[in-house]
Amino acid sequence: MNWFHSLPVRTRGVRGSPSSLVDSVLLADGRSVTVRPVLPTDLEAERRFVVDLSPQSRWQRFHLGIASLSDEMLQAFTCIDYRTHVALIAARDDDAGPVMVADARYAVLADTGHAEFAIAVADDWQGIGLGREMLVRLGMHARRSGLRRLCGDIVRGNAAMIGLARNLGGRVYSHPDDMLLMRVSFDF
């Protein structure tokens, strides 16, 4: 089954970004989140999200032993053009405002019809279908934007992400340049 064709699209406006990417999602454990495009005003939420990830989750997302994002990376992660870089977040409401619990994005590889994706889910929100929701939404947007392939690199020991990619119909194979990574690709 091609999961990137199966999700309904609900439209609610977020200025300057694709409104079809805004949705409320009820997860398997009964918690709900709002999935929406990242905005420049999410800079501090993005900073906090990465800092709060466990070292293992940061390693699985960035393939580096980082503790936080530099100011330049934060700018790049939150000032999105939505043509060559698409970024979604999942947020829950808190008394102090929205708190990011997941980040999913892709960057278009110039003149190839392909894009590379990456996903991170907060440790307390893993294993309840949020990663799946984010990847399906990202893939649907990539397909609707005319991309032919979405690919990503997964740390070899990340069995949950490898299983998710296979379950969604992705082709998983050894990374050609790094024995610590696997590569996954979804063709549309």
C-alpha positions as CSV (number, residue, x, y, z in Angstrom):
1,M,0.0,0.0,0.0
2,N,1.2,3.5,-0.8
3,W,0.7,5.4,2.5
4,F,1.6,8.7,0.9
5,H,-1.8,8.7,-1.0
6,S,-4.0,7.7,1.9
7,L,-4.2,10.6,4.3
8,P,-7.0,13.2,4.1
9,V,-5.9,16.8,3.7
10,R,-7.5,19.4,6.0
11,T,-6.9,23.1,5.2
12,R,-6.4,25.8,7.9
13,G,-4.3,28.9,7.1
14,V,-0.8,29.5,8.3
15,R,0.5,32.6,6.6
16,G,3.5,32.1,4.3
17,S,3.4,28.3,4.4
18,P,1.3,25.5,2.9
19,S,-2.0,25.6,4.7
20,S,-2.7,21.9,3.8
21,L,0.1,21.0,6.3
22,V,-1.9,22.1,9.3
23,D,-3.8,19.4,11.2
24,S,-4.8,18.2,14.6
25,V,-3.7,14.6,15.3
26,L,-5.0,12.2,17.9
27,L,-2.3,9.7,18.9
28,A,-2.6,6.1,20.0
29,D,-2.2,7.0,23.7
30,G,-5.0,9.6,23.6
31,R,-2.7,12.7,23.5
32,S,-3.2,15.1,20.7
33,V,-0.9,17.5,18.9
34,T,-1.1,20.1,16.2
35,V,1.0,19.4,13.1
36,R,1.9,22.5,11.2
37,P,4.7,24.2,9.2
38,V,7.6,25.6,11.3
39,L,7.6,29.4,11.5
40,P,10.4,31.9,12.2
41,T,8.8,32.5,15.6
42,D,9.5,28.8,16.5
43,L,13.2,29.5,16.9
44,E,13.2,29.2,20.7
45,A,10.9,26.2,20.6
46,E,13.2,24.5,18.1
47,R,16.2,25.2,20.4
48,R,14.4,23.8,23.4
49,F,13.3,20.7,21.5
50,V,16.8,19.7,20.4
51,V,18.3,20.4,23.9
52,D,15.6,18.3,25.5
53,L,16.2,15.3,23.3
54,S,18.2,12.5,24.9
55,P,21.8,12.1,23.6
56,Q,20.7,8.9,21.8
57,S,17.8,10.7,20.1
58,R,20.1,13.6,19.1
59,W,22.6,11.1,17.7
60,Q,19.9,9.3,15.7
61,R,18.7,12.6,14.2
62,F,21.9,14.5,13.5
63,H,24.5,11.6,13.4
64,L,26.7,13.8,15.6
65,G,27.3,14.1,19.3
66,I,25.7,17.6,19.6
67,A,24.0,19.1,22.6
68,S,22.3,22.0,20.9
69,L,21.9,23.8,17.6
70,S,24.1,26.8,16.7
71,D,22.4,30.1,16.1
72,E,23.0,29.6,12.3
73,M,21.4,26.2,12.4
74,L,18.4,27.5,14.3
75,Q,17.9,30.2,11.6
76,A,18.2,27.6,8.9
77,F,15.7,25.3,10.7
78,T,13.1,28.0,11.2
79,C,13.3,30.4,8.2
80,I,11.9,28.0,5.6
81,D,11.1,28.8,2.0
82,Y,8.7,25.9,1.5
83,R,10.0,25.3,-2.1
84,T,13.4,23.8,-1.5
85,H,13.0,23.2,2.3
86,V,9.8,22.0,4.0
87,A,9.6,21.6,7.7
88,L,6.8,20.4,9.9
89,I,6.5,20.4,13.7
90,A,4.1,18.7,16.1
91,A,3.3,20.8,19.1
92,R,1.3,20.4,22.2
93,D,-0.2,23.3,24.1
94,D,1.3,24.3,27.4
95,D,0.6,27.1,29.8
96,A,3.7,28.9,28.4
97,G,2.7,28.3,24.8
98,P,3.3,25.5,22.2
99,V,5.9,22.9,23.0
100,M,7.5,21.1,20.1
101,V,7.4,17.3,20.4
102,A,8.4,16.4,16.8
103,D,10.2,17.9,13.8
104,A,10.2,16.5,10.3
105,R,11.7,18.1,7.2
106,Y,13.0,17.6,3.8
107,A,15.4,19.6,1.6
108,V,15.2,19.3,-2.2
109,L,18.4,18.2,-4.0
110,A,18.9,20.6,-6.9
111,D,17.6,19.5,-10.3
112,T,17.1,15.9,-9.3
113,G,13.4,15.6,-8.4
114,H,14.6,14.1,-5.1
115,A,14.7,15.3,-1.5
116,E,16.4,14.2,1.7
117,F,14.3,14.0,4.9
118,A,15.0,13.8,8.6
119,I,12.7,13.3,11.6
120,A,13.1,13.6,15.3
121,V,10.5,12.8,18.0
122,A,10.8,13.8,21.6
123,D,11.7,10.8,23.8
124,D,8.4,10.8,25.8
125,W,6.4,10.9,22.5
126,Q,8.2,7.9,20.8
127,G,6.4,4.7,20.1
128,I,2.8,6.1,19.8
129,G,2.7,6.7,16.0
130,L,3.9,10.3,15.9
131,G,6.9,9.5,13.7
132,R,4.6,7.7,11.3
133,E,2.2,10.7,11.2
134,M,5.0,13.1,10.5
135,L,6.7,10.9,7.8
136,V,3.4,10.3,6.0
137,R,2.5,14.0,5.9
138,L,6.0,14.9,4.7
139,G,5.9,12.2,2.0
140,M,2.4,13.3,0.9
141,H,3.6,16.9,0.6
142,A,6.8,15.8,-1.3
143,R,4.7,13.8,-3.8
144,R,2.1,16.6,-4.3
145,S,5.0,19.0,-4.9
146,G,6.2,16.9,-7.8
147,L,9.2,15.2,-6.2
148,R,9.9,11.7,-7.4
149,R,11.9,10.4,-4.4
150,L,12.3,11.1,-0.7
151,C,15.4,9.6,0.9
152,G,17.0,9.7,4.3
153,D,19.8,8.3,6.4
154,I,19.1,6.2,9.5
155,V,21.5,5.1,12.2
156,R,21.9,1.4,11.7
157,G,20.8,0.6,15.2
158,N,17.6,2.6,15.0
159,A,15.3,-0.4,14.6
160,A,12.1,1.6,15.1
161,M,12.8,4.0,12.3
162,I,14.0,1.2,10.0
163,G,10.8,-0.8,10.7
164,L,8.7,2.3,10.1
165,A,10.3,3.0,6.8
166,R,9.8,-0.6,5.7
167,N,6.2,-0.6,6.9
168,L,5.5,2.5,4.8
169,G,7.0,0.8,1.7
170,G,10.4,2.3,1.8
171,R,13.4,0.6,0.3
172,V,16.1,0.2,3.1
173,Y,19.7,-0.6,2.1
174,S,23.2,-0.1,3.3
175,H,24.5,3.5,3.0
176,P,27.0,3.7,0.2
177,D,29.4,5.9,2.1
178,D,29.0,5.2,5.8
179,M,28.8,1.8,7.4
180,L,27.1,3.2,10.5
181,L,24.1,4.3,8.5
182,M,21.3,2.8,6.4
183,R,19.6,4.6,3.6
184,V,15.9,4.6,3.0
185,S,14.1,5.8,-0.1
186,F,10.5,6.2,-1.1
187,D,9.7,6.5,-4.8
188,F,6.5,8.3,-5.9
